């Protein structure tokens, strides 16, 4: 074979290889772009999924608020709420038959001084509701990995007018005492945070505002609570907001941007805001850690961990989903080697009260879109304190324009046509 022919063949082979690499690179770029569009809130279908997840989350919280009574246990209501999420998500129709949807965070119902993550197994815990209980319900929903989380606090009421409610003023039906203080503080902080969620503002401004509100209402922001940026199939993104400014906990400074989705998580307490893990209550919620590998020794551990990996690869899960005997054996080894992490039950002193409010907010170029979060009527609180901080007052005096997500989506659909 002549040298010129060899050179020609080598050149052609090199060109073919280069073309293959370019095509592969383009395919990778296209895949990345396709993945980006699946979480882009300017896309009508993405906004539709977020709003549907938010609608379901709000419906479940409403259901818990209406159902909580002495006739049902906390465990039963948590289980019913999670089933409701699954059933409502199943009604969402999509061309993608393999689309994942369901529980993004198991329903937790925590009473009075308990801070959160209380979701007992039916039969193992018979705690029920009493008139006057301060209840915190917290849950999460996802449609195609797009997450909506929400939490709300409420007082268990009685249908019998002769039954006294220690936290309600019978003359005007207003919530009173320290419960009123802590619930009002949560609501004010939530309203103010919505006005701070705009491009250019930073996470520390929200934390500072939480502190100012808590000081005026003589309550404490609870330590260790974080508001997370939500991403597709990621309930706890790296960007966070501290609920409580604390030298022991430092986080990176973050600037809010258009397109961000945030879970604003506000927890306040009439105690010192430094909760302790309960020694007598069993943790029931866990999450698989990503990119962790270990060859488990016990067969039960391998079986349970394989089931977790298949059923709950990214979202937190409730241990009721598994065989309890096998799970008990497997948990210790999985926790020891950090394959899963627990969500421990936290509590303040028994005589104190904790209020919790969580909302999912999408930052658009036309304003915030809040898809979860129940409103309190501040006129229903008879707090002995009021907001005095001039900075927060000025913030609350600012009108806030909520974007009409459905209208924007309709406009974009028309343009595409």
C-alpha positions as CSV (number, residue, x, y, z in Angstrom):
1,X,0.0,0.0,0.0
2,X,1.4,3.4,-1.0
3,X,2.3,6.0,1.7
4,X,-0.2,8.5,0.3
5,X,-3.1,5.9,0.6
6,X,-2.1,5.1,4.2
7,X,-2.1,8.8,5.0
8,X,-5.5,9.2,3.4
9,X,-7.0,6.3,5.4
10,X,-5.4,7.6,8.7
11,X,-6.9,11.0,8.0
12,X,-10.3,9.6,7.3
13,X,-10.2,7.5,10.5
14,X,-9.2,10.6,12.5
15,X,-12.1,12.6,11.0
16,X,-14.5,9.8,11.7
17,X,-13.3,9.7,15.3
18,X,-13.5,13.4,15.7
19,X,-17.1,13.4,14.2
20,X,-18.1,10.7,16.7
21,X,-16.7,12.7,19.6
22,X,-18.5,15.8,18.5
23,X,-21.8,13.9,18.1
24,X,-21.3,12.3,21.6
25,X,-20.5,15.7,23.0
26,X,-23.6,17.2,21.4
27,X,-25.7,14.4,22.8
28,X,-24.4,15.0,26.3
29,X,-25.2,18.7,25.9
30,X,-28.6,17.9,24.7
31,X,-29.2,15.6,27.6
32,X,-28.1,18.3,30.1
33,X,-30.4,20.8,28.4
34,X,-33.3,18.4,28.5
35,X,-32.6,17.8,32.2
36,X,-32.5,21.5,32.8
37,X,-35.8,22.1,31.1
38,X,-37.4,19.5,33.3
39,X,-36.8,21.8,36.3
40,X,-37.1,25.2,34.6
41,X,-40.0,27.0,36.3
42,X,-40.6,29.1,33.2
43,X,-41.7,25.9,31.4
44,X,-45.5,25.6,31.6
45,X,-45.4,21.8,32.3
46,X,-42.9,22.3,35.1
47,X,-45.0,25.0,36.7
48,X,-48.0,22.8,36.3
49,X,-46.3,19.9,38.2
50,X,-45.1,22.2,41.0
51,X,-48.6,23.6,41.4
52,X,-50.2,20.2,41.5
53,X,-47.7,19.0,44.1
54,X,-48.4,22.1,46.1
55,X,-52.2,21.6,45.8
56,X,-51.9,18.0,47.1
57,X,-49.7,19.1,50.0
58,X,-52.2,21.8,51.0
59,X,-55.1,19.3,50.8
60,X,-53.3,16.8,53.0
61,X,-52.6,19.5,55.6
62,X,-56.2,20.6,55.5
63,X,-57.3,17.0,56.0
64,X,-55.1,16.6,59.1
65,X,-56.4,19.8,60.6
66,X,-60.0,18.7,60.1
67,X,-59.4,15.1,61.3
68,X,-57.2,15.6,64.4
69,X,-59.4,14.6,67.4
70,X,-59.5,12.2,70.3
71,X,-61.0,9.5,68.1
72,X,-57.8,8.9,66.1
73,X,-54.2,8.3,67.0
74,X,-51.3,10.4,65.7
75,X,-49.9,7.2,64.1
76,X,-53.2,6.5,62.3
77,X,-53.5,10.0,61.0
78,X,-49.9,10.1,59.7
79,X,-50.5,6.8,57.8
80,X,-53.8,8.1,56.4
81,X,-52.2,11.3,55.2
82,X,-49.4,9.5,53.4
83,X,-51.9,7.2,51.7
84,X,-53.8,10.4,50.7
85,X,-50.7,11.8,49.1
86,X,-50.1,8.5,47.1
87,X,-53.7,8.3,46.0
88,X,-53.9,12.0,44.9
89,X,-50.6,11.8,43.0
90,X,-51.9,8.7,41.2
91,X,-54.6,10.8,39.7
92,X,-52.1,13.1,38.0
93,X,-52.2,12.1,34.3
94,X,-49.1,12.2,32.2
95,X,-47.9,10.9,28.8
96,X,-44.9,9.6,30.7
97,X,-46.2,6.4,32.2
98,X,-42.9,5.8,34.1
99,X,-43.1,9.2,35.8
100,X,-42.3,9.1,39.5
101,X,-44.6,10.8,42.0
102,X,-45.7,10.5,45.6
103,X,-44.4,11.2,49.1
104,X,-41.4,13.5,49.2
105,X,-41.3,13.6,53.0
106,X,-43.5,11.4,55.2
107,X,-46.2,13.1,57.2
108,X,-45.2,14.1,60.7
109,X,-47.6,15.3,63.4
110,X,-45.8,16.7,66.4
111,X,-47.6,17.9,69.5
112,X,-47.0,20.8,71.9
113,X,-43.3,20.8,72.9
114,X,-42.2,18.3,70.3
115,X,-40.3,20.1,67.5
116,X,-40.8,17.6,64.7
117,X,-40.3,14.3,62.9
118,X,-42.9,12.6,65.1
119,X,-44.6,9.9,62.9
120,X,-45.1,6.7,65.0
121,X,-45.9,3.3,63.7
122,X,-49.6,2.2,64.1
123,X,-49.8,-0.2,67.0
124,X,-46.5,0.8,68.5
125,X,-47.7,4.2,69.8
126,X,-51.3,5.1,70.9
127,X,-50.8,8.8,71.3
128,X,-53.9,10.7,70.4
129,X,-55.1,14.3,70.3
130,X,-56.5,16.3,73.2
131,X,-58.5,19.5,73.0
132,X,-56.0,22.4,73.3
133,X,-53.0,20.5,71.8
134,X,-50.8,22.7,69.7
135,X,-50.3,20.5,66.6
136,X,-47.7,20.8,63.9
137,X,-48.3,18.9,60.6
138,X,-45.4,18.6,58.1
139,X,-45.4,16.7,54.8
140,X,-43.9,16.7,51.3
141,X,-45.2,15.8,47.8
142,X,-43.4,15.4,44.5
143,X,-44.6,15.1,40.9
144,X,-41.8,14.0,38.6
145,X,-39.2,14.9,41.3
146,X,-40.5,18.5,41.5
147,X,-41.1,19.0,45.2
148,X,-43.6,20.9,47.3
149,X,-43.3,20.8,51.1
150,X,-45.5,22.5,53.7
151,X,-46.1,22.7,57.5
152,X,-48.7,24.4,59.6
153,X,-49.5,24.7,63.3
154,X,-53.0,24.6,64.8
155,X,-55.0,24.2,68.0
156,X,-57.2,21.1,68.4
157,X,-60.7,22.4,68.9
158,X,-63.7,20.8,70.5
159,X,-67.1,20.3,68.9
160,X,-68.6,20.4,72.4
161,X,-69.1,24.1,73.5
162,X,-69.1,23.0,77.2
163,X,-65.5,21.8,76.9
164,X,-62.9,24.5,77.8
165,X,-59.9,25.0,75.6
166,X,-57.0,26.4,77.7
167,X,-55.5,28.3,74.8
168,X,-58.7,29.9,73.6
169,X,-60.3,33.0,75.1
170,X,-64.0,32.0,75.4
171,X,-65.2,35.6,75.2
172,X,-63.8,36.4,71.8
173,X,-62.6,33.0,70.5
174,X,-59.0,34.2,70.1
175,X,-55.9,32.1,70.8
176,X,-54.2,33.5,73.9
177,X,-51.1,33.1,76.1
178,X,-47.7,31.9,75.1
179,X,-49.2,29.8,72.3
180,X,-50.5,33.0,70.7
181,X,-47.1,34.6,71.0
182,X,-45.2,31.8,69.2
183,X,-47.8,31.2,66.5
184,X,-48.1,34.9,65.7
185,X,-44.2,35.2,65.5
186,X,-44.2,32.4,62.9
187,X,-46.8,34.1,60.8
188,X,-45.1,37.5,60.9
189,X,-41.8,35.9,60.0
190,X,-43.4,34.0,57.1
191,X,-45.0,37.2,55.7
192,X,-41.7,39.1,56.0
193,X,-39.7,36.3,54.4
194,X,-41.9,36.5,51.2
195,X,-40.8,40.1,50.8
196,X,-37.1,39.2,51.1
197,X,-37.3,36.4,48.5
198,X,-36.3,38.5,45.5
199,X,-33.2,38.6,43.3
200,X,-30.2,40.4,44.9
201,X,-31.2,39.7,48.5
202,X,-29.2,37.2,50.5
203,X,-29.9,34.3,52.9
204,X,-28.5,36.0,56.0
205,X,-31.1,38.8,55.7
206,X,-33.9,36.3,56.2
207,X,-32.1,34.8,59.2
208,X,-31.6,38.2,60.8
209,X,-35.3,39.0,60.2
210,X,-36.3,35.8,62.0
211,X,-34.3,36.8,65.0
212,X,-35.8,40.3,65.1
213,X,-39.3,38.9,65.0
214,X,-38.6,36.3,67.7
215,X,-37.2,39.0,70.0
216,X,-40.3,41.1,69.7
217,X,-42.6,38.2,70.6
218,X,-40.3,36.9,73.3
219,X,-39.8,33.5,71.7
220,X,-36.7,31.8,70.3
221,X,-35.9,30.6,66.8
222,X,-35.1,26.8,67.0
223,X,-31.5,25.8,66.5
224,X,-30.6,23.4,63.7
225,X,-33.5,24.1,61.4
226,X,-32.6,25.0,57.8
227,X,-34.6,26.3,54.8
228,X,-33.4,24.5,51.8
229,X,-33.3,25.3,48.1
230,X,-35.3,22.6,46.4
231,X,-34.1,20.9,43.3
232,X,-35.5,18.1,41.1
233,X,-35.3,14.9,43.2
234,X,-33.3,16.8,45.9
235,X,-35.2,17.8,49.0
236,X,-32.2,19.3,50.7
237,X,-30.2,21.3,48.3
238,X,-26.8,22.8,49.3
239,X,-28.1,26.4,49.4
240,X,-29.7,27.0,52.8
241,X,-31.1,29.7,55.2
242,X,-30.4,29.4,58.9
243,X,-33.6,29.5,61.1
244,X,-31.4,30.7,64.0
245,X,-28.1,32.7,63.8
246,X,-25.7,30.7,65.9
247,X,-21.9,30.7,66.2
248,X,-22.1,26.9,66.2
249,X,-23.7,26.7,62.8
250,X,-22.2,28.5,59.8
251,X,-23.5,28.4,56.3
252,X,-22.3,29.9,53.0
253,X,-23.7,33.2,51.9
254,X,-26.3,32.8,49.1
255,X,-27.9,35.3,46.8
256,X,-31.5,34.6,45.7
257,X,-32.0,34.2,42.0
258,X,-34.8,34.0,39.5
259,X,-35.7,30.4,39.0
260,X,-34.9,29.4,42.6
261,X,-37.3,27.2,44.5
262,X,-37.2,27.4,48.3
263,X,-38.7,25.6,51.2
264,X,-38.9,28.3,53.8
265,X,-38.9,26.5,57.1
266,X,-39.7,28.5,60.3
267,X,-39.8,26.9,63.7
268,X,-40.1,29.0,66.9
269,X,-40.3,28.0,70.6
270,X,-41.3,29.5,73.9
271,X,-38.3,27.6,75.4
272,X,-34.6,28.2,74.7
273,X,-34.8,27.0,71.1
274,X,-32.2,24.2,71.7
275,X,-34.1,21.0,71.4
276,X,-32.9,17.6,72.6
277,X,-33.4,14.2,71.0
278,X,-36.0,12.1,72.8
279,X,-34.6,9.1,74.6
280,X,-37.8,7.2,74.7
281,X,-39.3,7.7,71.3
282,X,-38.3,5.7,68.3
283,X,-37.1,7.4,65.1
284,X,-39.2,6.3,62.2
285,X,-38.0,8.4,59.3
286,X,-34.7,7.9,57.4
287,X,-33.0,8.8,54.2
288,X,-30.5,6.9,52.0
289,X,-27.2,8.7,51.6
290,X,-26.1,9.0,48.0
291,X,-22.7,7.7,46.8
292,X,-22.1,5.6,49.9
293,X,-20.9,2.0,49.4
294,X,-20.3,-0.7,52.0
295,X,-20.6,-4.5,51.8
296,X,-23.1,-5.2,54.5
297,X,-22.5,-8.4,56.5
298,X,-26.0,-9.3,57.7
299,X,-28.4,-10.8,55.2
300,X,-31.3,-8.8,56.7
301,X,-29.3,-5.6,56.3
302,X,-28.6,-6.4,52.6
303,X,-32.2,-7.2,52.0
304,X,-33.6,-4.1,53.6
305,X,-30.9,-1.8,52.1
306,X,-31.7,-3.2,48.6
307,X,-35.4,-2.5,49.1
308,X,-34.6,1.0,50.3
309,X,-32.4,1.6,47.2
310,X,-35.1,0.5,44.9
311,X,-38.1,2.1,46.6
312,X,-36.6,5.3,48.1
313,X,-33.3,6.1,46.3
314,X,-33.5,9.8,47.0
315,X,-36.4,10.8,49.2
316,X,-36.8,10.2,53.0
317,X,-38.9,7.2,53.9
318,X,-41.0,5.9,56.8
319,X,-40.0,2.6,58.4
320,X,-43.6,1.4,58.3
321,X,-42.9,0.4,54.7
322,X,-40.7,-2.5,55.7
323,X,-40.9,-5.7,57.7
324,X,-40.4,-4.4,61.3
325,X,-38.4,-7.4,62.5
326,X,-35.9,-7.3,59.6
327,X,-35.7,-3.6,59.8
328,X,-34.8,-3.6,63.5
329,X,-31.8,-5.9,62.7
330,X,-30.8,-3.9,59.6
331,X,-31.0,-0.4,60.9
332,X,-28.1,-0.6,63.3
333,X,-25.6,-1.8,60.6
334,X,-26.9,0.6,58.0
335,X,-26.6,3.5,60.4
336,X,-23.2,2.4,61.7
337,X,-21.8,2.5,58.2
338,X,-23.6,5.8,57.3
339,X,-25.6,4.2,54.5
340,X,-28.7,6.0,55.8
341,X,-29.3,8.9,58.1
342,X,-32.1,9.3,60.7
343,X,-34.5,12.2,61.3
344,X,-34.5,12.1,65.1
345,X,-37.5,13.3,67.1
346,X,-36.6,16.5,68.8
347,X,-38.4,18.2,71.7
348,X,-38.2,21.2,74.1
349,X,-39.3,21.1,77.8
350,X,-42.8,19.6,78.3
351,X,-44.3,22.8,79.6
352,X,-43.2,24.8,76.5
353,X,-44.7,25.2,73.0
354,X,-43.3,25.0,69.5
355,X,-44.8,26.5,66.4
356,X,-43.9,25.4,62.8
357,X,-44.6,27.0,59.5
358,X,-43.2,25.9,56.1
359,X,-44.0,27.1,52.6
360,X,-42.6,26.4,49.1
361,X,-41.9,29.5,47.1
362,X,-40.8,29.8,43.5
363,X,-38.9,33.0,42.6
364,X,-40.0,34.3,39.2
365,X,-39.2,37.4,37.3
366,X,-42.6,38.8,38.2
367,X,-42.6,38.0,41.9
368,X,-42.8,35.0,44.2
369,X,-45.1,32.1,43.7
370,X,-46.1,30.5,46.9
371,X,-47.5,27.0,46.2
372,X,-47.9,25.8,49.8
373,X,-48.5,27.3,53.2
374,X,-51.6,28.0,55.1
375,X,-52.4,31.6,56.3
376,X,-53.0,32.6,59.9
377,X,-55.3,35.4,60.6
378,X,-53.3,37.6,63.0
379,X,-56.6,39.1,64.3
380,X,-57.3,35.7,65.9
381,X,-54.3,35.9,68.1
382,X,-54.4,37.6,71.5
383,X,-50.7,37.9,71.9
384,X,-49.4,39.9,74.9
385,X,-46.6,41.2,72.6
386,X,-46.5,43.0,69.2
387,X,-44.0,43.7,66.5
388,X,-41.9,46.7,67.3
389,X,-38.9,46.3,65.1
390,X,-38.8,49.2,62.6
391,X,-36.9,47.2,59.9
392,X,-39.4,44.4,59.9
393,X,-42.4,46.8,60.1
394,X,-41.0,48.6,57.0
395,X,-40.6,45.3,55.2
396,X,-44.2,44.3,56.0
397,X,-45.5,47.7,54.8
398,X,-44.1,46.9,51.3
399,X,-46.8,45.6,48.9
400,X,-45.9,42.2,47.5
401,X,-47.0,41.2,44.0
402,X,-47.5,37.5,43.6
403,X,-46.9,36.2,40.1
404,X,-49.9,34.5,38.5
405,X,-48.2,31.3,37.5
406,X,-51.1,29.9,35.6
407,X,-51.5,33.0,33.5
408,X,-47.8,33.0,32.6
409,X,-48.0,29.3,31.7
410,X,-51.0,30.0,29.4
411,X,-49.2,32.8,27.6
412,X,-46.2,30.6,27.0
413,X,-48.4,27.8,25.6
414,X,-50.0,30.2,23.2
415,X,-46.6,31.4,22.0
416,X,-45.4,27.8,21.3
417,X,-48.5,27.2,19.2
